[in-house]
Amino acid sequence: MNCIYKDPTAPIEARIKDLLSLMTLKEKIGQMTQIERVVATPSAIKDLSIGSILSVGGSGPFENAKSLDWAPMVDTFQKAALQSRLGIPLLYGIDAVHGNNNVYGATIFPHNIGLGATRDADLIRRIGAATALEVRASGIHYTFAPCVAVCRDPRWGRCYESFGEDPQIVKMMTSMVTGLQGQPPQGHPSGYPFLAGRENVVACAKHFVGDGGTRDGINEGDTISSYDELERIHMAPYLDCFAQGVCTVMASYSSWNGTKLHSSRFLLTEILKEKLGFKGFIISDSEGLDRLSSPHGSNYQQSVLSAITAGIDMVMVPFRYQLFLEDLLHLVESGKIPMTRIDDAVERILRVKFASGLFEHPLSDGSLLGTVRCEQHKKLAREAVRKSLVLLKNGKDPKKPFLPLDRNVKRILVVGRHADDLGYQCGGWTATWEGKSGRITTGTTILDAVREVVGAKTEVIYEENPSGTLDGKDYSFAIVVIGEGTYVESGGDSTDLKIHFNGAELANAIADQVPTLVILISGRPLLIEPQLLDKMDALVAAWLPGSEGGAGIVDAIFGDHEFQGRLPMTWFKNVAQLPMHAESISYHPLFPIGFGLTSKNEILKG
């Protein structure tokens, strides 16, 4: 009890020094290890001093588990860690990237690409704070967010995880860090980890660095650029994260000029730690060390050596942790990895654990359960949706706007599977890793919301995929909702960027017969042929709006709120133009970055 590290009033650096002096080598490398909950046993956590546990997408206590189901599970793991020789608490991590999206019944906010369309830093901060409350309500301390990638090519399967193609937009949206972790006090040193209290979570800026700039938008591909370009475009948002005390940084799967980031000592140690002064810890991406193995005979132990030497502090194994521990122990005992490198890693991990108050408050706080999808959070998500909507076309004659729609007409036709599919509305990283269609959580679809908002005498007819001519009914207008299915990471890489499920053909057919509003549900700009654009009466880019998407969309299309969103990315005419950005020599987009209309067809400024 006389140990300095147990004294909450002692300076953090003194607590780190004291605890580090008491740790064995095996305890140190245990702290450097993050394992998946399905392989985590109380004995492994206690005996090996495991530093962190994570849930990969879809990995929870059981299917459709709610926050009140998660907290006891996390606490069980934590109690095992507290029974270890030194009682070092573990960090439990999850990909809460647009709300606590793995947990059934949580508030699902728009994905980052939609938030980038809002240009509203305070809104993003408030979303971060709401997400932190719901994550902590489930007993979890750590989220692998925000993604601050600058997406330079919509063909990238992770485009929707980016706030946009312009580093200035992404820099503005790093206010998510303050929302998640709390506001650092004035004078807080840049790069030093900070967490305000038990209503906040440890954040993670990712993926360092250049993941959004790979050639042809290939996920985990190679970013070919000068260092100056890498720094100016892709590194810039990290400086803002450091100023807000972000606790952790995740290394990217991708490469820079042929060198994988997980093995780049130059970028991880010389730049991130030394030049930029980052004092938190660097975590690998999931099985990131496995990606270092090559067809030329490189083995896992060599991958461990390469990554730890480069500067990775905590390794997201997540399954074969025993092999990782054996290999790392051998590499240290054989002198291939010096103890100074191990001590640097563990100091950084302990710094985050002390700064986050984890030693004083390791267990869940049941009083936070009432925050999960509370009315305030639903209203916030709805606000985010309507502010993210980008009105791209409004009427075939600019002087005669098509929107807002009249809610008191006799009959409205709603078309498209996306109109009544909560899973498509939320996208990837929802309920499961890749996401899925259907009523995967609680929320409001576009069809739900249209039916709720229209007048008592208005008939709303829904047809998912009408074939041929319409049935002769006199429709005042049609709302056609089309877009992408769910995907994640490499599964979302696309060379043609076509609308899924023959959505363009469906919209064409309906627009031939009745005045049509097209709502596009997507994680990026998609190919829109000129013929279709000419036929439709209005077009709204709704991105991936989340659980309150339906309510936020009807707020705008029926005129209760004005359109405010502006494109966070250039909307291309054809994929042959890609990659294309505002600074491209030949810039002839369908819609330029920053474009957005009001319902009066005024072009939004700012």
C-alpha positions as CSV (number, residue, x, y, z in Angstrom):
1,M,0.0,0.0,0.0
2,N,3.0,2.3,0.3
3,C,3.7,2.0,-3.5
4,I,3.7,5.4,-5.2
5,Y,1.8,4.0,-8.2
6,K,-1.2,3.4,-6.0
7,D,-1.3,7.0,-4.7
8,P,-3.8,9.0,-6.9
9,T,-2.3,12.3,-5.6
10,A,1.2,11.4,-6.8
11,P,2.4,12.9,-10.2
12,I,1.7,10.6,-13.1
13,E,5.4,10.3,-14.1
14,A,6.3,9.3,-10.6
15,R,3.6,6.6,-10.6
16,I,4.9,5.3,-13.9
17,K,8.5,5.1,-12.7
18,D,7.5,3.4,-9.5
19,L,5.3,0.8,-11.2
20,L,7.7,0.1,-14.0
21,S,10.5,-0.6,-11.4
22,L,8.3,-3.3,-9.9
23,M,7.4,-5.1,-13.1
24,T,9.0,-8.3,-14.5
25,L,9.7,-8.7,-18.2
26,K,6.8,-11.0,-18.6
27,E,4.5,-8.5,-17.0
28,K,5.8,-5.7,-19.2
29,I,5.2,-7.7,-22.4
30,G,1.8,-8.7,-21.1
31,Q,0.9,-5.0,-20.9
32,M,1.9,-4.6,-24.5
33,T,-0.6,-7.2,-25.6
34,Q,-4.3,-6.7,-26.6
35,I,-6.4,-9.8,-27.1
36,E,-9.9,-10.5,-28.3
37,R,-12.5,-11.2,-25.7
38,V,-13.3,-14.7,-27.1
39,V,-9.9,-16.0,-26.2
40,A,-9.6,-14.0,-23.0
41,T,-9.8,-16.1,-19.8
42,P,-9.6,-14.9,-16.3
43,S,-6.4,-17.0,-15.7
44,A,-4.7,-15.6,-18.8
45,I,-5.5,-12.0,-17.8
46,K,-4.4,-12.5,-14.3
47,D,-1.3,-14.6,-14.8
48,L,0.0,-12.9,-18.0
49,S,-0.8,-9.3,-16.9
50,I,-2.6,-8.8,-20.2
51,G,-2.8,-5.0,-20.9
52,S,-5.9,-4.7,-23.0
53,I,-8.9,-6.6,-24.4
54,L,-11.0,-5.7,-27.5
55,S,-14.2,-6.8,-29.2
56,V,-13.9,-7.0,-32.9
57,G,-17.0,-6.0,-34.9
58,G,-19.9,-8.2,-33.9
59,S,-18.1,-9.8,-30.9
60,G,-20.2,-9.3,-27.8
61,P,-21.7,-11.2,-24.9
62,F,-24.4,-12.6,-27.2
63,E,-26.4,-11.5,-30.2
64,N,-28.2,-8.2,-29.8
65,A,-26.6,-7.6,-26.4
66,K,-27.5,-4.2,-24.9
67,S,-25.3,-1.9,-22.8
68,L,-26.5,-3.5,-19.5
69,D,-25.4,-6.9,-20.8
70,W,-21.9,-5.6,-21.9
71,A,-20.9,-4.0,-18.6
72,P,-20.9,-7.1,-16.4
73,M,-18.8,-8.9,-19.0
74,V,-16.2,-6.2,-19.1
75,D,-16.2,-6.0,-15.3
76,T,-15.5,-9.7,-15.1
77,F,-12.4,-9.3,-17.2
78,Q,-11.4,-6.2,-15.2
79,K,-11.7,-8.0,-11.9
80,A,-9.4,-10.7,-13.2
81,A,-6.8,-8.0,-14.1
82,L,-7.1,-6.4,-10.7
83,Q,-6.2,-9.8,-9.1
84,S,-2.9,-9.9,-10.9
85,R,0.3,-9.5,-8.8
86,L,0.4,-5.7,-9.3
87,G,-3.3,-5.1,-9.9
88,I,-2.8,-3.2,-13.2
89,P,-6.2,-2.6,-14.7
90,L,-6.8,-3.4,-18.3
91,L,-8.2,-1.1,-21.1
92,Y,-11.2,-2.6,-22.9
93,G,-11.4,-1.3,-26.5
94,I,-14.1,-1.3,-29.2
95,D,-14.7,0.3,-32.6
96,A,-17.3,2.9,-31.5
97,V,-16.8,4.8,-34.8
98,H,-20.2,6.3,-35.2
99,G,-21.8,5.9,-31.8
100,N,-21.4,2.7,-29.8
101,N,-22.2,0.8,-32.9
102,N,-21.5,-2.7,-31.8
103,V,-24.1,-2.5,-29.0
104,Y,-27.8,-3.1,-29.7
105,G,-29.9,-0.1,-29.0
106,A,-27.1,2.5,-29.0
107,T,-27.5,5.8,-30.8
108,I,-26.0,5.4,-34.3
109,F,-24.7,8.7,-35.7
110,P,-23.9,9.4,-39.3
111,H,-20.6,8.0,-40.5
112,N,-17.7,10.5,-40.8
113,I,-18.2,11.3,-44.5
114,G,-21.7,12.8,-43.6
115,L,-20.3,14.6,-40.6
116,G,-17.7,16.2,-42.8
117,A,-20.6,17.6,-44.9
118,T,-21.8,19.6,-41.8
119,R,-18.6,21.6,-41.4
120,D,-19.8,21.9,-37.7
121,A,-17.0,21.3,-35.3
122,D,-19.2,21.9,-32.2
123,L,-21.7,19.3,-33.5
124,I,-18.9,16.8,-33.9
125,R,-17.7,17.5,-30.4
126,R,-21.2,16.9,-29.0
127,I,-21.4,13.7,-30.9
128,G,-18.1,12.6,-29.4
129,A,-19.4,13.4,-25.9
130,A,-22.6,11.5,-26.4
131,T,-20.7,8.5,-27.8
132,A,-18.4,8.5,-24.8
133,L,-21.3,8.4,-22.4
134,E,-22.9,5.4,-24.2
135,V,-19.5,3.6,-24.5
136,R,-18.8,4.1,-20.8
137,A,-22.4,2.9,-20.0
138,S,-21.4,-0.5,-21.5
139,G,-18.3,-0.7,-19.2
140,I,-15.8,0.1,-22.0
141,H,-13.0,2.6,-21.6
142,Y,-11.4,2.9,-25.1
143,T,-12.7,3.5,-28.6
144,F,-10.6,3.1,-31.8
145,A,-11.8,6.5,-33.1
146,P,-11.7,9.0,-34.7
147,C,-10.4,8.1,-38.1
148,V,-8.7,11.2,-39.4
149,A,-7.8,9.9,-42.8
150,V,-7.9,12.3,-45.7
151,C,-9.7,10.4,-48.4
152,R,-8.2,11.3,-51.8
153,D,-10.1,8.7,-53.8
154,P,-13.7,7.5,-53.3
155,R,-12.8,4.1,-54.7
156,W,-11.3,3.4,-51.3
157,G,-13.5,1.0,-49.3
158,R,-13.0,3.1,-46.1
159,C,-14.0,6.4,-47.7
160,Y,-17.0,6.8,-45.4
161,E,-14.7,6.6,-42.4
162,S,-13.1,9.8,-43.6
163,F,-14.4,13.3,-43.0
164,G,-13.4,14.4,-46.5
165,E,-10.7,14.9,-49.1
166,D,-9.5,18.3,-47.8
167,P,-7.2,18.2,-44.7
168,Q,-8.7,21.5,-43.6
169,I,-12.1,19.8,-43.3
170,V,-10.6,16.8,-41.4
171,K,-8.7,19.1,-39.1
172,M,-12.0,20.9,-38.2
173,M,-13.6,17.6,-37.4
174,T,-10.9,16.5,-34.9
175,S,-13.1,18.1,-32.3
176,M,-14.4,14.6,-31.9
177,V,-11.3,14.0,-29.7
178,T,-12.3,16.6,-27.2
179,G,-15.9,15.2,-27.3
180,L,-14.7,11.7,-26.5
181,Q,-11.9,12.6,-24.0
182,G,-13.1,15.9,-22.6
183,Q,-11.6,19.4,-22.8
184,P,-8.0,19.6,-21.7
185,P,-7.1,22.5,-19.3
186,Q,-5.4,25.6,-20.7
187,G,-1.7,25.0,-21.1
188,H,-2.0,21.2,-21.3
189,P,1.1,20.0,-23.2
190,S,0.5,18.9,-26.8
191,G,0.9,15.2,-27.3
192,Y,0.5,14.3,-23.6
193,P,-2.5,12.0,-23.0
194,F,-5.6,13.5,-21.3
195,L,-9.0,12.2,-20.1
196,A,-11.4,14.4,-18.2
197,G,-13.3,11.8,-16.1
198,R,-15.5,8.8,-15.9
199,E,-17.9,10.1,-18.6
200,N,-15.1,10.1,-21.1
201,V,-13.3,7.5,-23.1
202,V,-9.7,7.0,-24.3
203,A,-9.6,8.0,-28.0
204,C,-7.5,6.8,-30.9
205,A,-6.4,8.9,-33.9
206,K,-6.1,6.6,-36.9
207,H,-4.6,5.3,-39.2
208,F,-1.1,6.8,-39.1
209,V,-0.4,7.8,-41.8
210,G,-1.6,8.2,-45.5
211,D,-4.2,5.5,-45.4
212,G,-6.6,7.7,-47.5
213,G,-4.0,8.4,-50.2
214,T,-3.2,5.0,-51.6
215,R,-2.7,4.5,-55.3
216,D,-6.1,3.9,-57.0
217,G,-7.8,4.0,-53.6
218,I,-6.8,0.4,-52.8
219,N,-7.3,-0.5,-49.2
220,E,-4.0,-1.3,-47.4
221,G,-2.3,-0.2,-50.5
222,D,0.7,2.1,-51.1
223,T,0.7,5.9,-50.8
224,I,3.3,7.2,-53.2
225,S,4.3,10.8,-52.2
226,S,7.0,13.0,-51.1
227,Y,7.4,13.5,-47.3
228,D,6.3,17.1,-47.7
229,E,3.0,16.0,-49.3
230,L,2.5,13.3,-46.7
231,E,3.0,15.9,-44.0
232,R,0.9,18.6,-45.6
233,I,-2.1,16.4,-46.5
234,H,-2.2,13.3,-44.4
235,M,-0.3,14.2,-41.2
236,A,-1.9,17.6,-40.7
237,P,-5.0,16.4,-38.7
238,Y,-2.9,14.6,-36.2
239,L,-1.4,17.8,-34.9
240,D,-4.9,18.9,-34.0
241,C,-5.5,15.6,-32.2
242,F,-2.3,16.0,-30.2
243,A,-3.3,19.5,-29.2
244,Q,-6.4,18.0,-27.7
245,G,-4.5,15.3,-25.7
246,V,-5.4,12.3,-27.8
247,C,-4.2,9.3,-25.8
248,T,-3.4,6.8,-28.6
249,V,-2.6,6.5,-32.3
250,M,-3.2,3.5,-34.5
251,A,-0.7,2.6,-37.2
252,S,-2.1,2.1,-40.7
253,Y,-2.1,-1.2,-42.6
254,S,-1.0,0.8,-45.6
255,S,2.5,1.5,-46.9
256,W,4.3,4.7,-47.7
257,N,6.5,4.5,-50.8
258,G,6.7,0.8,-50.4
259,T,7.3,0.6,-46.7
260,K,4.5,-0.7,-44.5
261,L,3.7,1.7,-41.7
262,H,3.8,-1.0,-39.1
263,S,7.5,-1.4,-39.8
264,S,8.4,2.3,-40.4
265,R,10.7,3.4,-37.6
266,F,11.1,6.7,-39.5
267,L,7.4,7.6,-39.3
268,L,6.4,5.9,-36.0
269,T,9.4,6.8,-33.9
270,E,11.4,9.6,-35.5
271,I,8.4,11.6,-36.7
272,L,5.4,10.7,-34.5
273,K,7.2,10.2,-31.2
274,E,10.2,12.4,-31.5
275,K,9.4,15.2,-33.9
276,L,5.7,15.6,-33.1
277,G,6.2,14.8,-29.4
278,F,3.5,12.2,-29.0
279,K,3.6,10.8,-25.5
280,G,0.7,8.3,-25.6
281,F,1.0,4.9,-27.0
282,I,0.9,3.6,-30.6
283,I,-1.3,0.6,-31.2
284,S,-1.1,-1.8,-34.1
285,D,-4.2,-2.4,-36.2
286,S,-5.9,-5.8,-35.9
287,E,-3.4,-8.5,-36.9
288,G,-1.3,-5.8,-38.4
289,L,1.9,-7.7,-37.6
290,D,0.6,-10.6,-39.7
291,R,0.4,-8.2,-42.7
292,L,4.2,-7.8,-42.4
293,S,4.9,-11.4,-43.4
294,S,5.8,-11.6,-47.1
295,P,6.0,-14.4,-49.7
296,H,9.8,-14.2,-49.3
297,G,9.9,-16.2,-46.1
298,S,9.4,-13.6,-43.4
299,N,8.0,-15.3,-40.3
300,Y,5.9,-14.0,-37.5
301,Q,8.8,-13.5,-35.1
302,Q,10.5,-11.4,-37.7
303,S,7.3,-9.4,-38.0
304,V,7.2,-8.9,-34.2
305,L,10.8,-7.7,-34.3
306,S,10.1,-5.3,-37.1
307,A,7.0,-3.7,-35.6
308,I,8.3,-3.3,-32.0
309,T,11.6,-1.9,-33.3
310,A,9.6,0.5,-35.5
311,G,7.8,1.9,-32.4
312,I,4.6,-0.1,-32.0
313,D,3.8,-0.1,-28.2
314,M,0.6,-2.2,-27.9
315,V,-0.1,-5.0,-30.4
316,M,-3.7,-5.9,-31.3
317,V,-2.9,-9.6,-31.7
318,P,-5.9,-10.4,-31.3
319,F,-6.2,-14.3,-31.2
320,R,-2.8,-16.0,-31.2
321,Y,-1.5,-14.0,-28.2
322,Q,0.5,-16.9,-26.8
323,L,2.7,-17.0,-29.9
324,F,3.2,-13.3,-29.8
325,L,4.2,-13.4,-26.1
326,E,6.6,-16.2,-26.7
327,D,8.2,-14.5,-29.7
328,L,8.5,-11.1,-28.0
329,L,10.0,-12.7,-24.9
330,H,12.6,-14.5,-27.0
331,L,13.5,-11.4,-28.9
332,V,14.1,-9.4,-25.7
333,E,16.0,-12.2,-24.0
334,S,18.2,-12.7,-27.0
335,G,19.0,-9.0,-27.1
336,K,17.4,-8.4,-30.5
337,I,15.0,-5.9,-28.9
338,P,16.6,-3.8,-26.1
339,M,14.9,-3.4,-22.7
340,T,14.8,0.4,-23.4
341,R,12.3,-0.2,-26.2
342,I,10.1,-2.4,-24.0
343,D,10.3,0.2,-21.2
344,D,9.4,3.0,-23.6
345,A,6.3,1.0,-24.7
346,V,5.1,0.2,-21.2
347,E,5.7,3.7,-19.9
348,R,3.4,5.0,-22.7
349,I,0.7,2.4,-21.9
350,L,0.9,3.2,-18.2
351,R,0.8,6.9,-18.9
352,V,-2.5,6.5,-20.6
353,K,-3.9,4.2,-17.9
354,F,-2.9,6.7,-15.2
355,A,-4.1,9.8,-17.1
356,S,-7.4,8.1,-17.8
357,G,-8.1,7.5,-14.1
358,L,-8.3,3.7,-14.8
359,F,-6.5,2.8,-11.5
360,E,-9.0,4.8,-9.4
361,H,-12.2,3.8,-11.4
362,P,-11.6,0.5,-13.2
363,L,-15.2,-0.8,-13.1
364,S,-18.4,0.3,-14.9
365,D,-20.7,3.0,-13.7
366,G,-24.3,1.8,-13.8
367,S,-25.7,5.3,-13.5
368,L,-24.7,6.0,-17.1
369,L,-27.1,3.4,-18.5
370,G,-29.9,6.0,-18.8
371,T,-27.9,7.9,-21.4
372,V,-28.1,5.1,-24.0
373,R,-30.2,6.3,-26.9
374,C,-31.8,8.9,-24.6
375,E,-34.0,11.6,-26.1
376,Q,-31.2,14.1,-26.0
377,H,-28.9,11.7,-28.0
378,K,-31.6,10.9,-30.5
379,K,-32.2,14.6,-31.1
380,L,-28.5,15.1,-31.5
381,A,-28.3,12.3,-34.1
382,R,-31.3,13.8,-35.9
383,E,-29.7,17.2,-36.0
384,A,-26.5,15.6,-37.4
385,V,-28.4,13.9,-40.1
386,R,-30.3,17.0,-41.4
387,K,-27.1,19.1,-41.2
388,S,-25.2,16.5,-43.2
389,L,-27.7,16.3,-46.1
390,V,-26.4,17.8,-49.3
391,L,-29.0,19.0,-51.8
392,L,-27.4,18.6,-55.2
393,K,-30.4,19.3,-57.5
394,N,-33.8,20.9,-56.8
395,G,-36.1,21.2,-59.8
396,K,-35.6,20.9,-63.5
397,D,-35.9,24.7,-63.7
398,P,-33.8,26.4,-61.1
399,K,-36.5,29.0,-60.7
400,K,-39.0,26.4,-59.7
401,P,-37.7,24.4,-56.8
402,F,-39.1,20.9,-56.4
403,L,-38.4,20.8,-52.6
404,P,-39.8,21.1,-50.0
405,L,-42.3,18.4,-50.6
406,D,-46.0,18.9,-49.8
407,R,-47.0,16.6,-46.9
408,N,-50.7,17.1,-47.7
409,V,-50.9,15.6,-51.2
410,K,-53.3,12.8,-52.0
411,R,-50.8,10.0,-52.7
412,I,-47.0,9.5,-52.3
413,L,-45.0,6.6,-53.8
414,V,-41.9,5.5,-51.9
415,V,-39.6,3.2,-53.8
416,G,-36.3,1.3,-53.1
417,R,-35.0,-1.2,-50.6
418,H,-33.0,1.6,-48.9
419,A,-36.2,3.4,-48.0
420,D,-37.1,0.8,-45.3
421,D,-33.8,-0.8,-44.3
422,L,-32.1,0.4,-41.1
423,G,-29.0,-1.7,-41.8
424,Y,-28.3,0.0,-45.1
425,Q,-29.0,3.3,-43.5
426,C,-26.3,2.7,-40.9
427,G,-23.7,1.0,-43.2
428,G,-20.6,-0.9,-42.1
429,W,-19.3,-1.0,-38.6
430,T,-22.9,-1.5,-37.3
431,A,-24.0,-4.6,-35.3
432,T,-21.3,-6.6,-37.1
433,W,-18.0,-5.7,-38.7
434,E,-19.3,-5.4,-42.3
435,G,-22.8,-4.3,-41.3
436,K,-26.0,-6.0,-42.6
437,S,-29.4,-5.2,-43.9
438,G,-32.6,-5.2,-41.9
439,R,-33.8,-4.1,-38.5
440,I,-30.3,-4.6,-37.0
441,T,-30.9,-2.1,-34.1
442,T,-33.5,0.4,-33.0
443,G,-34.1,3.4,-35.1
444,T,-36.3,5.1,-37.8
445,T,-36.2,4.3,-41.5
446,I,-37.1,6.8,-44.1
447,L,-40.4,5.1,-44.8
448,D,-41.2,5.1,-41.1
449,A,-40.5,8.8,-41.0
450,V,-42.4,9.7,-44.1
451,R,-45.5,7.9,-42.9
452,E,-45.3,9.7,-39.6
453,V,-44.9,13.2,-41.0
454,V,-47.5,13.3,-43.8
455,G,-51.0,14.6,-43.3
456,A,-53.9,12.3,-42.2
457,K,-55.4,12.2,-45.7
458,T,-52.2,11.4,-47.5
459,E,-51.7,7.8,-48.6
460,V,-48.1,6.5,-48.6
461,I,-47.6,3.5,-50.9
462,Y,-44.3,1.6,-50.6
463,E,-42.9,-0.6,-53.3
464,E,-39.4,-1.9,-52.9
465,N,-38.8,-2.7,-56.6
466,P,-41.8,-1.9,-58.8
467,S,-41.5,-3.5,-62.3
468,G,-42.8,-2.1,-65.5
469,T,-45.4,0.7,-65.5
470,L,-46.9,1.9,-62.3
471,D,-50.4,0.7,-61.4
472,G,-52.3,3.7,-62.7
473,K,-52.6,5.4,-59.4
474,D,-52.3,9.2,-59.4
475,Y,-49.1,9.8,-57.5
476,S,-48.2,13.4,-56.7
477,F,-44.5,12.5,-56.5
478,A,-42.2,9.6,-55.8
479,I,-39.4,9.4,-53.2
480,V,-36.8,6.9,-54.6
481,V,-34.2,5.8,-52.1
482,I,-31.2,4.0,-53.6
483,G,-27.6,3.5,-52.7
484,E,-25.0,1.0,-51.5
485,G,-25.2,-2.2,-49.6
486,T,-23.0,-2.6,-46.5
487,Y,-19.3,-3.2,-46.7
488,V,-16.1,-2.5,-44.8
489,E,-12.4,-2.1,-45.5
490,S,-11.2,-4.0,-48.6
491,G,-14.6,-5.4,-49.2
492,G,-15.7,-1.9,-50.1
493,D,-13.0,-1.1,-52.7
494,S,-14.7,-0.3,-56.0
495,T,-13.4,0.3,-59.5
496,D,-16.7,1.4,-61.0
497,L,-18.6,3.1,-58.1
498,K,-21.9,2.1,-59.4
499,I,-25.1,2.4,-57.4
500,H,-25.9,-1.1,-56.0
501,F,-28.9,-3.3,-56.6
502,N,-29.6,-1.7,-60.1
503,G,-30.6,1.5,-58.2
504,A,-29.9,3.8,-61.2
505,E,-32.2,1.8,-63.4
506,L,-34.9,1.8,-60.8
507,A,-34.7,5.6,-60.4
508,N,-34.7,6.0,-64.2
509,A,-37.9,4.0,-64.5
510,I,-39.7,5.9,-61.8
511,A,-38.6,9.3,-63.0
512,D,-40.0,8.5,-66.4
513,Q,-43.5,8.2,-64.9
514,V,-43.8,10.6,-62.0
515,P,-42.0,13.6,-60.5
516,T,-39.2,12.1,-58.5
517,L,-36.9,12.9,-55.5
518,V,-33.9,10.7,-55.4
519,I,-32.2,10.1,-52.1
520,L,-28.8,8.5,-52.3
521,I,-27.6,6.4,-49.3
522,S,-23.9,5.9,-49.7
523,G,-20.6,6.2,-48.1
524,R,-19.1,8.2,-50.9
525,P,-19.9,9.9,-54.2
526,L,-21.2,7.4,-56.7
527,L,-21.5,7.3,-60.5
528,I,-24.6,9.3,-61.7
529,E,-25.1,9.2,-65.4
530,P,-26.2,12.5,-67.0
531,Q,-29.4,11.0,-68.3
532,L,-30.5,10.1,-64.8
533,L,-29.5,13.4,-63.4
534,D,-31.6,15.2,-66.1
535,K,-34.7,13.0,-65.4
536,M,-34.9,13.3,-61.7
537,D,-36.5,16.4,-60.1
538,A,-34.3,16.5,-57.0
539,L,-31.3,14.8,-55.6
540,V,-30.1,14.5,-52.0
541,A,-26.9,12.9,-50.9
542,A,-27.8,11.5,-47.5
543,W,-24.5,9.5,-46.9
544,L,-24.9,6.8,-44.2
545,P,-27.2,8.7,-41.7
546,G,-27.5,6.1,-38.9
547,S,-30.4,5.1,-36.6
548,E,-32.1,8.5,-36.7
549,G,-31.6,8.9,-40.5
550,G,-35.3,8.7,-41.4
551,A,-36.3,11.5,-39.0
552,G,-33.4,13.8,-40.0
553,I,-34.1,13.3,-43.7
554,V,-37.8,14.1,-43.5
555,D,-37.0,17.2,-41.5
556,A,-35.3,18.6,-44.6
557,I,-37.3,17.3,-47.5
558,F,-40.6,18.4,-46.1
559,G,-39.3,21.9,-45.2
560,D,-39.2,21.9,-41.4
561,H,-35.4,22.6,-41.6
562,E,-33.3,24.1,-44.3
563,F,-30.6,22.1,-46.1
564,Q,-27.1,23.0,-44.8
565,G,-24.7,20.3,-46.0
566,R,-21.9,20.9,-48.4
567,L,-19.9,18.2,-50.2
568,P,-16.9,17.0,-48.3
569,M,-15.5,15.5,-51.5
570,T,-15.5,16.2,-55.2
571,W,-18.3,14.4,-57.0
572,F,-16.8,13.0,-60.2
573,K,-18.4,12.7,-63.6
574,N,-16.8,9.4,-64.4
575,V,-14.3,7.1,-62.7
576,A,-11.7,7.8,-65.4
577,Q,-11.2,11.2,-63.7
578,L,-10.1,9.7,-60.4
579,P,-8.3,10.6,-58.3
580,M,-9.5,14.2,-58.6
581,H,-9.5,17.0,-56.1
582,A,-10.0,20.8,-56.1
583,E,-6.3,21.4,-56.8
584,S,-6.2,19.1,-59.8
585,I,-5.0,20.7,-63.0
586,S,-8.0,19.4,-64.9
587,Y,-11.0,19.9,-62.5
588,H,-14.3,19.3,-64.3
589,P,-16.4,17.6,-61.6
590,L,-20.1,16.8,-61.7
591,F,-20.3,18.8,-58.4
592,P,-17.3,20.5,-56.8
593,I,-16.2,20.0,-53.2
594,G,-18.1,22.4,-51.0
595,F,-21.2,22.4,-53.3
596,G,-24.7,22.4,-51.7
597,L,-28.0,24.1,-52.3
598,T,-30.7,25.4,-50.1
599,S,-34.4,24.6,-50.9
600,K,-34.5,28.0,-52.7
601,N,-31.7,26.8,-55.0
602,E,-29.3,29.2,-53.4
603,I,-25.7,27.9,-53.4
604,L,-24.4,27.6,-49.8
605,K,-21.4,29.6,-48.9
606,G,-18.6,29.3,-46.4
